[in-house]
Amino acid sequence: MIQQANPGAGYRALQAQIDAAVARVLASGWYVLGQEGRAFEAEFAAWLGLPHVIGCGNGTDAIALALRGLGIGAGQAVVTVSHTAVATVAAIEMAGATPLLVDIDPVHYTMDPDALRRVLEDPPPGLPPIGAVVVVHLYGQPADLDRIVPLCREHRVALIEDCAQAHGARLHERRAGTFGDAATFSFYPTKNLGALGDGGAVAVADAGLAERIAALRQYGWHKQYISDEVGVNSRLDELQAAILRVKLAHLDSQNARRRAIAAAYSAALAAGPLVAPRIRDGAESVFHLYVARSKQRDAVQAQLREAGIGTGIHYPVPVHLQPAYAGRVAIGPGGCPETEAASREILSLPLYAELTDEQVQAVCAGLRGL
């Protein structure tokens, strides 16, 4: 079976370098907030093109820390999408804010700017004022920032880019994560830049904001053992930072490999029941996931399974329909019909840089046989 995701292959491809990095950390005797973490933060900031990166425990914490750093919390609403990993919405509630979920555009599966405009111009009654937007760059490509950024500026709300699936994606030659007030990243093992455990980061341009987020991630300390405000414990440990330093050096070439695999899949899907993903004009996707679509999704998935091709569904149940949130979380006017339709039809094909040419050819053969 060709797996849909295979983080173990990512380790094996760089095993000698990763093992050496781990051994270096173990021998150092310093395992939390040390030189490896500082070096990774500097290297990732330089790669991203922003002056400040603050490592943290995971991508969920990164969103919550970014919101809190920007002063967003209780008594404020935060707009995001329902078609996302539940972590996005969980982080908003972790920060004490109220999520407001809007629909996606049916072509690229990212936040519909028209739905955003409607709630910014006429917020649903009974909600606290909107203080921020968390825009999710999904499946490897940026959301429609050409329209979303001006809307946020016009209505004076903060913009946070959730870049958990977009390490290296570009819009008009500019990296995702450099458009808003803050950007957040997850380094979960299956991400394009994945650790061998949990990890996350917040990237910002403002030095004062960076300092506040760095304090919040460790109990609100500006001075050791003295909490100036209530913080949390969310630190990127030295082992994961050292591993990420190794992997960062290979990220651009691995993203290029993902694009090549995606091009092969799209060619194989020129005819058939699966519709290939479309890339936004001016955007460069890093294909964190290759998400095709079919009204016969379940039958197609079964046929591919019989051919030895693993698939996934990202995501099968929209956040607003999940038991923890259904009937409780606020939804924009008109609901989320495009989100609900997509959840019934999308299918993620195997995609990671370590897929061999033979495996890619096998997947393409399976796609042509549908």
Backbone hydrogen bonds, N-H to C=O, Kabsch-Sander energy under -0.5 kcal/mol:
donor,donor_aa,acceptor,acceptor_aa,energy
2,I,308,G,-3.0
3,Q,1,M,-0.7
9,A,6,N,-1.1
10,G,6,N,-0.9
11,Y,7,P,-1.5
12,R,8,G,-2.4
13,A,9,A,-2.0
14,L,10,G,-0.7
14,L,11,Y,-1.0
15,Q,12,R,-1.0
18,I,14,L,-2.7
19,D,15,Q,-3.0
20,A,16,A,-1.8
21,A,17,Q,-2.0
22,V,18,I,-2.7
23,A,19,D,-2.5
24,R,20,A,-2.0
25,V,21,A,-1.9
26,L,22,V,-2.7
27,A,23,A,-2.3
28,S,24,R,-1.1
29,G,25,V,-1.0
30,W,25,V,-0.5
33,L,236,L,-0.7
38,R,34,G,-2.1
39,A,35,Q,-2.4
40,F,36,E,-2.6
41,E,37,G,-2.5
42,A,38,R,-2.1
43,E,39,A,-2.6
44,F,40,F,-3.2
45,A,41,E,-2.0
46,A,42,A,-2.2
47,W,43,E,-2.3
48,L,44,F,-2.5
49,G,45,A,-2.6
50,L,45,A,-1.7
52,H,204,V,-1.4
54,I,202,V,-2.9
55,G,53,V,-0.5
56,C,200,G,-2.8
62,A,58,N,-1.7
63,I,59,G,-1.6
64,A,60,T,-2.0
65,L,61,D,-3.2
66,A,62,A,-2.4
67,L,63,I,-2.5
68,R,64,A,-2.5
69,G,65,L,-2.9
70,L,66,A,-1.6
71,G,68,R,-1.6
72,I,67,L,-3.0
73,G,71,G,-0.5
76,Q,73,G,-1.3
77,A,129,P,-2.8
78,V,98,T,-2.6
79,V,132,A,-2.3
80,T,100,L,-2.2
82,S,102,V,-1.0
84,T,82,S,-1.6
88,T,85,A,-1.9
89,V,85,A,-0.5
90,A,86,V,-2.7
91,A,87,A,-2.4
92,I,88,T,-1.2
93,E,89,V,-1.8
94,M,90,A,-2.2
95,A,91,A,-1.7
96,G,93,E,-1.4
97,A,92,I,-1.8
98,T,76,Q,-2.4
100,L,78,V,-2.3
101,L,330,A,-2.6
102,V,80,T,-2.3
105,D,110,T,-2.6
109,Y,105,D,-1.7
112,D,103,D,-2.3
116,L,112,D,-2.1
117,R,113,P,-2.9
118,R,114,D,-2.1
119,V,115,A,-1.6
120,L,116,L,-2.2
121,E,117,R,-2.6
122,D,118,R,-2.2
127,L,124,P,-1.1
131,G,77,A,-2.9
132,A,77,A,-1.1
133,V,158,A,-2.4
134,V,79,V,-3.0
135,V,133,V,-0.7
135,V,160,I,-2.3
137,H,135,V,-0.6
137,H,162,D,-2.3
138,L,136,V,-0.9
141,Q,138,L,-1.8
145,L,143,A,-2.4
147,R,144,D,-1.1
148,I,144,D,-2.2
149,V,145,L,-1.9
151,L,147,R,-1.4
152,C,148,I,-2.3
153,R,149,V,-2.3
154,E,150,P,-2.9
155,H,151,L,-2.0
156,R,152,C,-0.5
156,R,153,R,-0.8
157,V,152,C,-2.2
158,A,131,G,-2.2
160,I,133,V,-3.0
160,I,158,A,-0.5
161,E,182,A,-2.5
162,D,135,V,-3.1
162,D,160,I,-0.6
163,C,161,E,-1.0
163,C,184,T,-2.7
165,Q,137,H,-0.6
166,A,163,C,-2.0
168,G,166,A,-0.8
169,A,166,A,-1.6
170,R,284,E,-1.9
171,L,174,R,-2.6
172,H,282,G,-3.3
174,R,171,L,-1.4
176,A,169,A,-2.9
178,T,175,R,-1.4
181,D,159,L,-2.6
182,A,159,L,-1.2
183,A,203,A,-2.3
184,T,161,E,-2.9
185,F,201,A,-2.6
187,F,199,G,-3.0
191,K,188,Y,-2.6
194,G,192,N,-0.7
195,A,187,F,-3.5
200,G,56,C,-2.0
201,A,185,F,-1.9
202,V,54,I,-2.2
203,A,183,A,-3.0
204,V,52,H,-2.2
210,A,206,D,-2.1
211,E,207,A,-2.2
212,R,208,G,-2.0
213,I,209,L,-2.5
214,A,210,A,-2.4
215,A,211,E,-1.7
216,L,212,R,-2.6
217,R,213,I,-2.1
218,Q,215,A,-1.5
219,Y,216,L,-0.6
219,Y,232,V,-2.8
220,G,215,A,-2.2
221,W,215,A,-1.0
221,W,218,Q,-2.0
222,H,226,I,-0.8
223,K,226,I,-0.7
226,I,223,K,-2.3
227,S,225,Y,-0.6
228,D,220,G,-2.4
228,D,226,I,-0.7
229,E,220,G,-0.5
232,V,216,L,-3.0
234,S,217,R,-2.8
234,S,232,V,-0.7
237,D,235,R,-0.7
238,E,31,Y,-2.4
241,A,237,D,-2.3
242,A,238,E,-2.4
243,I,239,L,-2.1
244,L,240,Q,-2.7
245,R,241,A,-1.9
246,V,242,A,-1.5
247,K,243,I,-2.2
248,L,244,L,-2.7
249,A,245,R,-1.1
250,H,247,K,-1.3
251,L,247,K,-0.6
251,L,248,L,-1.1
254,Q,250,H,-2.2
255,N,251,L,-2.6
256,A,252,D,-1.8
257,R,253,S,-1.8
258,R,254,Q,-2.2
259,R,255,N,-2.1
260,A,256,A,-1.9
261,I,257,R,-2.3
262,A,258,R,-2.6
263,A,259,R,-2.2
264,A,260,A,-1.7
265,Y,261,I,-2.2
266,S,262,A,-2.6
267,A,263,A,-2.0
268,A,264,A,-1.8
269,L,265,Y,-1.3
270,A,267,A,-1.2
275,V,293,R,-3.0
276,A,274,L,-0.5
278,R,107,V,-0.6
283,A,280,R,-2.2
284,E,170,R,-2.5
286,V,140,G,-2.2
289,L,139,Y,-1.5
290,Y,349,L,-0.6
291,V,289,L,-0.8
292,A,290,Y,-0.7
292,A,347,L,-2.6
293,R,275,V,-1.4
294,S,345,E,-2.2
297,R,294,S,-1.1
300,V,296,Q,-2.5
301,Q,297,R,-2.8
302,A,298,D,-2.0
303,Q,299,A,-2.2
304,L,300,V,-2.5
305,R,301,Q,-2.1
306,E,302,A,-2.0
307,A,303,Q,-1.1
308,G,305,R,-1.8
309,I,304,L,-2.6
310,G,2,I,-3.1
310,G,308,G,-0.6
312,G,348,S,-1.8
319,V,82,S,-2.0
321,L,318,P,-1.7
322,Q,318,P,-0.5
322,Q,319,V,-1.5
325,Y,322,Q,-2.0
326,A,322,Q,-3.0
328,R,325,Y,-2.3
329,V,325,Y,-2.4
330,A,99,P,-1.0
332,G,101,L,-2.9
335,G,332,G,-2.0
340,E,336,C,-2.2
341,A,337,P,-2.3
342,A,338,E,-2.4
343,S,339,T,-2.1
344,R,340,E,-0.8
344,R,341,A,-0.8
345,E,341,A,-0.5
345,E,342,A,-1.7
346,I,342,A,-2.1
347,L,292,A,-2.3
348,S,312,G,-3.4
349,L,290,Y,-2.5
349,L,347,L,-0.5
351,L,4,Q,-1.8
355,L,352,Y,-1.9
360,V,356,T,-2.5
361,Q,357,D,-2.6
362,A,358,E,-2.0
363,V,359,Q,-2.4
364,C,360,V,-2.6
365,A,361,Q,-2.4
366,G,362,A,-2.1
367,L,363,V,-2.3
368,R,364,C,-2.5
369,G,365,A,-1.3
370,L,367,L,-1.3
